[in-house]
């Protein structure tokens, strides 16, 4: 700002504004804030500010490009909806943090995020293609709550620095029915997409008949293209975790009656708010050590390890259940006998090594 008797001159655009001793520099401030001075706004984008850090005051330069990049990475990392940039509350919050930041539209956010994903895919493509050795894969297929089948494909390899790498190459919607031919086509499509089909060494899959059929088809396709390594002897690796799951699940069938009795007790607790309160009252009246302990958890039928968690979290409450049986005749009808509790403890002890080693 330059003072010229009763006028002031903007040092950015050289505009001359009327100056009054009573109002001071208010006219110049209005000139800059009301976006009349375009040169000021242009210079202000790169203007440095002082910020307090652990090392003291440091100079900081605002960057619209860097801030926009950071926002896109935040949205991707935390799975925020693209529409959040058009929410009134978020716009107000961002404006208070940095008034200079120009908020972008939902469409722009979508395009920016896709550009980031595509850039990362190109980097991954280079990494896997430059891997000095062959590649191995793990894949799994499951059904969502909407009864849609999804497949995830993960690549495992040793890079140039001899460090183990694990990268997710695909998360795909698999069309029904989930037969072997469909699974194999999805895998081969993924390999071709990354141009790594010829580097395929081994594929680890669950021990399902559909997966056996998928491996047979992949082996035939690779052999046809002269890409089969070691005559396919290493191609199919059966998932050890799934084998362990089958072993334990089969063993649990022999003790299902004991497990069902414990499960019914846990289900009874969470059947209503009144029952939960009765249970908490019984906990307070039985043992102070249980007041801050983990409450009994209900298992998931398709996950054997959840059976162990249910038993290990419920058995310590045996005395509490006995107090509940005295309070409620309906609960006493489903209350396990002492022999049942002893068998449950043995089952829990048997499952513990499998759970810890899984």
N, C-alpha and C positions, 0 to 999 in steps of 0.2 A: 504494500500500500504506500503510495506517495501522496503527501499533503501539498496541495496547491491553493493556498489561502482558503477560500470558501468552497473548494472542491477537492476531491480525492481521485486518484487514478489507480485503476487495477493494474497490478504488475504483470498479470497474465494476458489479458486481452487489450490492455491500454485504454479501456473505456474510462471516461471522465464522469464522475458522479458528484452530485451536490453534497457539500459537507456542512454540517451545522455543529457548532460547539456543544449545543445542548444534547444532541442525540449521538454525538461521537461518530463511531464507525458503523452504525446500524445500517446505513444505506448500502455500504459495501458488503456487509454480511448477507443482507437480503439479495444482493446481486449474485453472490456465489451460491447461496442455498437454493434459490429459485431456478437453478439450472440455466440462468441467462449467460453465465460465463462458461462457454464450452471448453475453452483452453484450460480453465481451472479444473474442470471435471476430468479432462484428459490427463493432466499432470497428476491429479490426485490419486489415480489408479495405481501409480507406481510410487506414491509417496510413502516414506518409511515412518513407522510409529515406534514408540518405545514400549516394550513389554517387560514385565517382571518375571525373571526366571530364577533358578537356584543359584546361578552365577551372578545375578544382579540384573540391571537393566540392559536389554539387548534390543538392537534395531530389528524391526519386523516390516516386511513389505507385503502388502496384500496382493494376492493373485487370484483373479476370477477363475482362471483355468485350473489352478491347483485346488481351489476350494470346491469347484464343480467335480473334479476328479475324486476328491475325498468323499463327497456326498454320494457319488455313484458306488464307490467301494463299500460305504456304509450300508447302502440299500442292498447290495448283493450279499455282503457278509451276514447280515441279520435278517435277510428275507423280508424286508419291509415292502409294502405295496408301492408300486410306482406312483399311485395317486396321492401319496402323502405330501408330495411337493405342492399340491394344490389345496391342501387343507389350511384353513384360515389360521388355526393355532400354530402350525409348524412355520408358516410364512412369517407370522408375528415373532415367533421365537428366533428364527434365523435373522430377521431384520434387526432385532435388538442386539444380537451378538455381533453382527457385522452389517451395518446399513449399506455398505458399498456392494454387497453381494446381490447380483441380479438372479432372482429365482427363475428356474426354467420350467417348462410345461411337462406334463406327464408323458407326452409323445417324445419329447426330447430326452427325458430320462430313460425311456425304454430303448431308444436308439443308442444312447451313450453306453448303457449297460450291455447291450448286444455287441457293441464295438469292443468293450473290455473283454467280454467272453471270447470273442473271435480272436483277439490279440493273444489271449492266454492259450487258446487252442493251437495257435500257430507255434507258440513257444514249446508247448508240450509235444507237438508233432516233430519239431526239430530234435527234442531231447530223446524221444523214443526211437526215432530213425537213426540217430547217431550213437545209440547204445552199442557198445562193442560186441556184446554177445547176443544170445537169443532171449526171447521174452516168454514169461509165464503169466497165466491169468487165473483169477478166481472169479466166479460168477454165481449169483444166487437169484432165485425167482420167488416172488411172493405176491399175495393178493391184498389189495388195499381195502379199506372199508367200503369203497364204492364198487367192490368186486372186479376191479381192474388189475390185470397182471403187469408187474414191472420187473425189469431185469437190470441189475447193476453189474458192470464189467470193470474189473480192476486189473491193472498191469503191474507186474513185479519184475524188476531187473537190477543189474549192477551197472552203474554208470562208469564213465572214464576214470573217475577218482576212486573206483572200487568201493563205492558207497551204495548201500541198498536203497532202492527207490520204489515208491508205491504211488501210482497215479490212477485216478478214476477216469476211464476213457468213455464210458457210456452209462446213461441212466435212461432206459428206453421202455416205452409202453409196448407190451407184447400182445399181439392179437390172439384171441381165443380160436380154437382150443390150443392149450400149451403142450403141443406134441413135440416129439424129438426133431422133426423136420423144421418146425417153426423156430425152435430154440437154436438149432444149428445155423439157420439162415440169418438170424439176428446177430449171432456171434461173428459169422463170416462178413456180414455187412459192416460191422464195427471195425474188424481188422482191415478190410479194404478201404474204409473211410480214412483210417490213419496210415494206410499204405505200409502195413507191417505184417501182412499175412505170411510172407516168406520167412519171418523170424519167429514163428510160433513154435514153442518147444513143448509146453505142457499146459493143461487146463484142469483146474481143480473144481469139482462139482459135487453136489449131493448124490447119495446113492439111490437115485430114482430111476425107474425103467426108462422114462422119457429122456433123461440125461444120457443113459447108455446109448439110446438110439441116436441122440444128437452127436455124440462122439464118433459113432460109426459113420455118420454122414460127413462130418468134418474130415475124418481120416481119409475117406474116399475122395473128397474134393481136393485135399492137399496132395494126395498121391497122384491124382490126375494132372495136377499142375507141377509135379516134380518138386514139391515143397515140403514133403513129409520127412521129418528128421528122425534118425535112428529107427526107421521103418515103423514109426508110430508107437514104439514100445513105451515111450515116456509121455505120450499125449494125454492119456486119461489118468488123473490123480484123484483118488477118492477122498472126500473131505473127512479128516479125522474127527473133527468136532461133531459131524453128523453121525459118524459111526458110534461115537461115544453116546450121543443122544439116543440112538437106537438101542444100544445095550442097556442103558439106564431105564429107558421107557419100557422096555420089555420086562425088566426086573420089577418095575413098579406095578405091573399088572398083577403080580403075585401078592402084593400087599395093598391092593386098591381099597379093601374094606376099611383098613386102619386109616388110610389117607382120607377117605370119604368122611369118616367120623370127625376127624380134626377139621376138615373143610366145613362141615355143617356147623361146627361150633363157631368158627370165624364168621361164617355167613350170618349166623343168628345175631352176633354182636352188632353188625352193621345193618341189621334189618330195619331199624327205626332209631329215631333220636332218643326215645325213651330207653331202649335197650342199651344204647351207647352210654347213656348216663348211668344206668344200673351197673354197667361194666366198670366205669370209672370210679364209682362209689365203692365197688368191691375191691378195686386196686388199692384205693386209699386205706381201706380197712384191713388189708392183708399184709402187705410188705412195702416198706418205704423205698426199698431199692428199685422197685418196679415203676415208681412214679415218673421217673425221667427216662425210662427205657423205651425201646421201640415197641410199638403196639403190634398185635398179630396182623399179618398181611395175608391176603387171599391169593391163592396160586392162579396161574393161567394154564388151562388144560393142555395147550400145545407146547408148553415150555417146562421141561422136567426140572430145570434148575429153580423154577419158582416154587416147586414142591418143597425143595430143601429150605428155601427162604420162609415158606409158610410154617414148616415144622419147627425150624430153629427159632422163629419169633413167637410161636404159640406155646411150645412146651414149658417155658419158664412161668407161664400163667396158669399152670395146672391147679394150684390152690385157689386162684381167683375164680376159675370155672366151678370149683367145688362150692364156693360161697354163693355163686350165682344159682347153682342147682338148688340150694336151700331156700333162696329167695323166690325162685320162679319154678313152678311145677312143670311148665311147658319145656323149659330148658333141661330139666332133669331127665326128660325122656330121650334127649339126644346126647346127653353127657357120656363120654367114653368111660369105660371101666378102667380100673388100675392096670390090668393086663394090657389094655389098649395103649395107655400112656407109656408103659415100659417098652412095648413093641415100637411105638413111634420114636422113642429115644434111640433105639437101635437102628431104625431106618435112617434117622437123621445123621447118626454117627457114620453110617455106611455111605451116605450121599456126600458127606463133607469133602472127602478127597477128590471126588469127581467134580464137585462145584469149584473147589480151589484150583484144580488143574485145567478147568475148561477154558 
